[in-house]
Amino acid sequence: MWSIRAALVALVCVLIAGTAYAEAVSAPAWKFSATFPCQSQISTQTVDTAAGKIAVTQYVCDADDGNAAFIVAINDYPSGSVTEANVNSVYSGGVNGFAEGVKGTIRNSTDFALGSITGRETIIDIGEPKGAARVRAFLVGDRLYQVVAIGVPGTENSKAALDFLDSFNLTTP
């Protein structure tokens, strides 16, 4: 009797240990959903931009003993400040600001589609400590979403990074 019970407990432990943690985040107030590979924490900070001070809300999960982070950042610009005439500079400003913030250089930047929204996907190489990031950015009205996988070199192309980035969806475009 005990050996069967012990075997079942051992099996359950193996199944739990082999199961990857995933946190599905649905944020109706921010109109997005994403599946993080670890538990996310929410923070808000004020950032200076060409359009003035804006609040940036971030959902961040630190993974792999601090060697990787997965982020959804929401930047709300002042109403009417993003127009057809400046959409490219808003994308560039967001990506360049991120690259400067991590003391990195842009390796590659291309258009990237999320449904009917054409955004940008950028790969950034980070000098010290050495690392890399893959950033997908999407503008919806005056809101910029930045979805980021950042960590040691190779993180930007890892399965965990691509699964996280691909899980991001806008719930009300």
C-alpha positions in Angstrom: 0.0 0.0 0.0 2.8 2.4 1.0 4.8 1.6 -2.1 1.9 2.5 -4.4 1.3 5.7 -2.5 5.0 6.6 -2.6 5.1 5.9 -6.3 2.1 8.1 -7.0 3.7 10.9 -4.9 7.0 10.5 -6.9 5.1 10.6 -10.2 3.2 13.8 -9.2 6.5 15.4 -8.2 8.1 14.4 -11.5 5.1 15.8 -13.5 5.1 19.1 -11.5 8.9 19.5 -11.9 8.6 18.8 -15.7 5.8 21.4 -16.1 7.0 24.8 -17.2 5.5 27.7 -15.3 3.4 30.1 -17.3 1.4 33.1 -16.2 -1.3 34.2 -18.5 -1.9 37.9 -18.1 -5.1 39.5 -19.3 -5.1 43.2 -18.8 -8.4 44.6 -19.9 -7.5 48.1 -18.7 -4.5 48.1 -20.9 -6.2 46.1 -23.7 -3.6 43.3 -24.1 -2.9 39.7 -23.1 0.3 37.8 -22.9 1.7 34.6 -21.4 4.8 35.2 -19.3 7.2 32.4 -18.5 7.3 33.5 -14.9 5.3 35.6 -12.5 5.2 39.3 -13.6 5.3 42.4 -11.4 3.7 45.7 -12.3 5.3 49.1 -12.0 4.7 52.6 -13.3 7.3 55.3 -13.9 7.3 58.7 -15.5 9.6 59.2 -18.6 10.6 62.3 -20.5 9.8 62.1 -24.3 9.7 64.5 -27.2 5.9 64.7 -26.5 6.5 65.6 -22.9 6.4 63.5 -19.7 4.5 60.2 -20.0 3.6 57.4 -17.7 5.0 54.0 -18.6 3.5 51.0 -17.1 5.5 47.8 -17.2 4.7 44.1 -16.6 8.0 42.5 -15.9 9.1 38.9 -15.2 12.7 38.1 -14.3 13.6 34.6 -15.3 16.5 32.2 -15.5 18.1 33.4 -12.3 18.2 37.0 -13.6 19.7 36.1 -17.0 16.5 37.0 -18.8 13.5 39.3 -18.5 10.2 39.4 -20.3 8.4 42.8 -20.4 5.3 44.4 -21.7 5.6 48.2 -21.5 2.6 50.5 -22.2 3.4 54.1 -23.0 0.5 56.5 -23.2 1.3 59.6 -25.1 -0.8 62.8 -24.8 -4.0 62.6 -26.7 -3.6 63.5 -30.4 0.2 63.6 -30.2 0.7 60.5 -32.5 -0.2 61.3 -36.1 0.3 59.7 -39.5 3.0 62.3 -40.0 5.1 61.3 -36.9 4.3 57.6 -36.5 7.8 56.6 -37.7 9.5 59.0 -35.4 7.4 57.7 -32.4 8.5 54.1 -33.3 12.1 55.2 -33.7 12.0 57.2 -30.5 10.7 54.2 -28.5 13.2 51.8 -29.9 16.1 54.3 -29.7 15.1 55.2 -26.1 15.1 51.5 -25.2 18.5 50.9 -26.8 20.0 53.9 -25.0 18.5 52.8 -21.7 20.3 49.4 -22.0 23.5 51.0 -23.5 22.9 48.9 -26.7 23.1 49.2 -30.4 20.4 48.3 -32.9 21.4 45.2 -34.9 18.2 45.0 -37.0 14.8 46.6 -37.3 12.0 45.5 -39.6 8.2 45.9 -39.9 6.2 43.3 -38.0 2.5 42.6 -38.3 0.1 41.9 -35.4 -3.2 41.3 -37.0 -4.0 44.5 -38.9 -1.4 46.6 -37.1 2.0 47.1 -38.6 4.6 47.5 -35.9 8.3 47.1 -35.6 10.6 44.3 -34.5 14.0 45.3 -33.4 17.0 43.3 -32.2 19.4 45.2 -29.9 22.9 44.1 -28.9 23.9 45.1 -25.4 27.5 45.8 -24.6 28.1 45.5 -20.8 27.0 43.3 -19.4 26.9 41.5 -22.7 23.4 40.7 -23.8 20.7 41.0 -26.4 17.0 42.0 -26.7 14.2 41.4 -29.2 11.6 44.2 -29.0 8.3 44.3 -30.8 6.5 47.7 -30.7 2.9 48.4 -31.7 1.2 51.8 -31.9 -2.6 51.9 -31.3 -3.8 55.5 -31.3 -1.6 57.4 -28.8 -0.5 54.2 -27.0 2.8 52.4 -27.7 3.1 48.8 -26.6 6.7 47.4 -26.3 7.0 43.7 -25.9 10.5 42.7 -24.9 12.6 39.6 -24.3 16.0 40.6 -23.0 18.9 38.7 -21.5 22.3 37.0 -22.1 23.3 36.6 -25.8 20.9 34.2 -27.5 17.9 35.1 -25.4 16.5 37.1 -28.2 16.2 33.9 -30.3 15.3 31.5 -27.6 12.1 29.4 -27.6 11.0 31.1 -24.3 11.5 34.5 -25.9 9.7 33.7 -29.1 6.8 32.0 -27.3 6.4 35.0 -25.0 6.6 37.5 -27.9 4.2 35.5 -30.0 1.7 35.2 -27.1 1.2 39.0 -27.0 -2.3 40.0 -28.3 -4.3 43.2 -28.4 -7.7 42.5 -26.9 -9.3 45.7 -28.4 -7.2 47.1 -31.3 
